[in-house]
Amino acid sequence: MKQTAYLLDPETTIFRAVELPAGISFKPIYDLIGCRLIEVVRFDERHSLFADEEGLHDSLTAFTIFEGYPQPLAGKLVLVGGDGSEPYYSAPDQP
């Protein structure tokens, strides 16, 4: 069984659906983002964002800002269902 997540690439501004394998592994998210350390950000009551914890640096060319979060998020973002306290689940069809 696979789960749906949404990947935002700030360089291309494309937000697309991706499939993640069911389970509790975060490796597929690390692979999608292309980082070594992820940060979980509560997006709302039903969704969480995964971002590159080490993504902010001087040569940054694109980033994402959303209301209610105190700093920009750098690099690719993955939106999943869940509040980050348990394994993720499929996000609804509309992010």
Beta strands, then each sheet from edge to edge (+ up, - down):
strand 1: 2-9
strand 2: 14-21
strand 3: 38-44
strand 4: 47-52
strand 5: 63-64
strand 6: 73-74
strand 7: 77-81
sheet 1: 2+ 1- 7+ 4- 3+
sheet 2: 5+ 6-
end
